[in-house]
C-alpha cells in the first residue's frame, strides 16, 4: 500500500511520522477547500478531530 500521510492526531490510525496505519481508507472531498495539494507535509501542523465529521476521512476512529 502507498504511504498515506495524515495530520489528524486524535485518530487511532495516526502513526509515527504522520502516517496512517489503517489497512483501508475512505476519503471524500472537503466542503471548505482545505490544504493546497502542493502543501508540504512537514509544514502542516496536527489537526485534532472529535469525529469523522471533523475530517474528510471516513476511516477516522477516535482514540477515546
MDAnalysis code that builds the backbone (N, CA, C; Angstrom):
import MDAnalysis as mda
import numpy as np

u = mda.Universe.empty(192, n_residues=64, atom_resindex=np.repeat(np.arange(64), 3), trajectory=True)
u.add_TopologyAttr("name", ["N", "CA", "C"] * 64)
u.add_TopologyAttr("resid", np.arange(1, 65))
u.add_TopologyAttr("resname", ["UNK", "UNK", "UNK", "UNK", "UNK", "UNK", "UNK", "UNK", "UNK", "UNK", "UNK", "UNK", "UNK", "UNK", "UNK", "UNK", "UNK", "UNK", "UNK", "UNK", "UNK", "UNK", "UNK", "UNK", "UNK", "UNK", "UNK", "UNK", "UNK", "UNK", "UNK", "UNK", "UNK", "UNK", "UNK", "UNK", "UNK", "UNK", "UNK", "UNK", "UNK", "UNK", "UNK", "UNK", "UNK", "UNK", "UNK", "UNK", "UNK", "UNK", "UNK", "UNK", "UNK", "UNK", "UNK", "UNK", "UNK", "UNK", "UNK", "UNK", "UNK", "UNK", "UNK", "UNK"])
u.atoms.positions = np.array([
    [0.853, -1.184, 0.000],
    [0.000, 0.000, 0.000],
    [0.890, 1.235, 0.000],
    [0.471, 2.243, -0.703],
    [1.155, 3.522, -0.724],
    [1.052, 4.165, 0.651],
    [2.118, 4.867, 1.077],
    [2.061, 5.582, 2.352],
    [0.993, 6.655, 2.276],
    [0.167, 6.733, 3.323],
    [-0.840, 7.774, 3.427],
    [-0.456, 8.641, 4.605],
    [-0.244, 9.920, 4.354],
    [0.122, 10.857, 5.401],
    [-1.110, 11.575, 5.899],
    [-1.137, 11.833, 7.209],
    [-2.307, 12.424, 7.845],
    [-1.856, 13.258, 9.035],
    [-2.583, 14.315, 9.330],
    [-2.247, 15.152, 10.480],
    [-3.284, 15.073, 11.592],
    [-4.291, 14.206, 11.480],
    [-5.347, 14.119, 12.492],
    [-4.848, 13.254, 13.655],
    [-4.245, 13.910, 14.637],
    [-3.541, 13.223, 15.717],
    [-4.456, 12.493, 16.699],
    [-5.742, 12.735, 16.671],
    [-6.661, 12.080, 17.605],
    [-7.293, 10.823, 17.018],
    [-6.847, 10.398, 15.854],
    [-7.371, 9.183, 15.217],
    [-6.556, 7.980, 15.676],
    [-7.216, 6.853, 15.911],
    [-6.488, 5.666, 16.368],
    [-5.566, 5.119, 15.285],
    [-5.748, 5.535, 14.040],
    [-4.885, 5.094, 12.945],
    [-3.675, 6.017, 12.751],
    [-3.588, 7.107, 13.536],
    [-2.489, 8.069, 13.419],
    [-1.211, 7.405, 13.899],
    [-0.183, 7.388, 13.055],
    [1.054, 6.719, 13.413],
    [2.259, 7.632, 13.353],
    [3.378, 7.078, 13.736],
    [4.645, 7.791, 13.744],
    [4.944, 8.389, 12.371],
    [5.461, 9.603, 12.375],
    [5.790, 10.273, 11.131],
    [4.574, 10.723, 10.340],
    [3.469, 10.938, 11.044],
    [2.209, 11.365, 10.404],
    [1.734, 10.361, 9.353],
    [1.891, 9.083, 9.640],
    [1.463, 8.039, 8.711],
    [0.153, 7.419, 9.194],
    [-0.743, 7.146, 8.268],
    [-1.995, 6.464, 8.576],
    [-1.721, 4.966, 8.585],
    [-2.133, 4.289, 9.658],
    [-1.880, 2.854, 9.769],
    [-3.105, 2.002, 9.430],
    [-4.185, 2.626, 8.962],
    [-5.386, 1.861, 8.598],
    [-5.088, 0.949, 7.411],
    [-5.692, -0.221, 7.408],
    [-5.499, -1.157, 6.296],
    [-6.244, -0.697, 5.053],
    [-7.309, 0.052, 5.239],
    [-8.086, 0.592, 4.129],
    [-8.550, 1.984, 4.528],
    [-8.598, 2.906, 3.591],
    [-9.074, 4.253, 3.898],
    [-10.169, 4.655, 2.929],
    [-11.020, 5.543, 3.395],
    [-12.077, 6.123, 2.571],
    [-11.973, 7.626, 2.745],
    [-11.759, 8.344, 1.667],
    [-11.575, 9.798, 1.729],
    [-12.565, 10.463, 0.795],
    [-13.135, 11.551, 1.272],
    [-14.021, 12.340, 0.423],
    [-13.540, 13.769, 0.412],
    [-13.976, 14.525, -0.548],
    [-13.523, 15.907, -0.649],
    [-14.104, 16.745, 0.479],
    [-13.345, 17.752, 0.895],
    [-13.793, 18.659, 1.935],
    [-14.639, 19.774, 1.350],
    [-15.623, 20.189, 2.076],
    [-16.540, 21.220, 1.576],
    [-15.899, 22.600, 1.525],
    [-14.947, 22.868, 2.420],
    [-14.391, 24.210, 2.506],
    [-13.067, 24.417, 1.820],
    [-12.631, 23.500, 1.012],
    [-11.347, 23.670, 0.341],
    [-10.257, 22.919, 1.068],
    [-9.730, 23.494, 2.145],
    [-8.706, 22.819, 2.917],
    [-7.305, 23.208, 2.501],
    [-6.411, 22.250, 2.559],
    [-4.995, 22.477, 2.311],
    [-4.701, 22.332, 0.823],
    [-3.824, 23.173, 0.339],
    [-3.404, 23.100, -1.059],
    [-2.793, 21.737, -1.358],
    [-3.063, 21.161, -2.520],
    [-2.469, 19.869, -2.861],
    [-0.949, 19.938, -2.992],
    [-0.403, 21.152, -3.105],
    [1.045, 21.329, -3.202],
    [1.705, 21.557, -1.850],
    [0.924, 21.531, -0.763],
    [1.470, 21.786, 0.574],
    [2.449, 20.677, 0.959],
    [3.519, 21.060, 1.621],
    [4.498, 20.096, 2.123],
    [4.023, 19.574, 3.472],
    [4.009, 18.255, 3.654],
    [3.544, 17.659, 4.901],
    [4.296, 18.221, 6.098],
    [5.586, 18.438, 5.945],
    [6.387, 18.937, 7.064],
    [5.977, 20.332, 7.512],
    [5.269, 21.066, 6.663],
    [4.846, 22.420, 7.027],
    [3.462, 22.440, 7.680],
    [2.813, 21.287, 7.751],
    [1.466, 21.217, 8.324],
    [1.532, 20.834, 9.796],
    [0.650, 21.412, 10.582],
    [0.579, 21.038, 11.995],
    [-0.520, 19.996, 12.186],
    [-0.525, 19.367, 13.362],
    [-1.555, 18.376, 13.659],
    [-2.926, 19.030, 13.632],
    [-3.936, 18.270, 13.237],
    [-5.296, 18.786, 13.153],
    [-6.234, 17.846, 13.909],
    [-6.340, 18.007, 15.234],
    [-7.193, 17.127, 16.025],
    [-8.650, 17.170, 15.566],
    [-9.332, 16.048, 15.716],
    [-10.752, 15.953, 15.353],
    [-11.465, 15.122, 16.410],
    [-12.729, 15.396, 16.611],
    [-13.531, 14.644, 17.573],
    [-14.308, 13.522, 16.904],
    [-14.621, 13.703, 15.625],
    [-15.382, 12.692, 14.890],
    [-15.008, 12.765, 13.422],
    [-15.446, 11.771, 12.645],
    [-15.136, 11.795, 11.218],
    [-15.770, 12.988, 10.523],
    [-16.791, 13.578, 11.130],
    [-17.419, 14.772, 10.558],
    [-16.483, 15.972, 10.589],
    [-15.445, 15.914, 11.435],
    [-14.459, 16.986, 11.528],
    [-13.316, 16.792, 10.535],
    [-13.353, 15.715, 9.764],
    [-12.287, 15.403, 8.814],
    [-12.904, 15.105, 7.444],
    [-12.054, 14.859, 6.465],
    [-12.511, 14.381, 5.146],
    [-12.267, 12.875, 5.043],
    [-11.860, 12.255, 6.140],
    [-11.515, 10.832, 6.145],
    [-12.615, 10.027, 6.820],
    [-13.300, 9.216, 6.065],
    [-14.374, 8.412, 6.613],
    [-13.845, 7.205, 7.398],
    [-12.544, 6.980, 7.395],
    [-11.907, 5.891, 8.148],
    [-11.604, 6.319, 9.583],
    [-11.718, 7.620, 9.881],
    [-11.387, 8.151, 11.201],
    [-12.084, 7.399, 12.319],
    [-11.320, 7.028, 13.337],
    [-11.861, 6.455, 14.572],
    [-11.167, 7.136, 15.728],
    [-11.935, 7.723, 16.629],
    [-11.369, 8.454, 17.764],
    [-10.571, 7.521, 18.664],
    [-9.483, 8.042, 19.225],
    [-8.668, 7.276, 20.181],
    [-9.415, 7.064, 21.483],
    [-10.417, 7.865, 21.743],
    [-11.132, 7.800, 23.022],
    [-12.118, 6.668, 23.055],
])
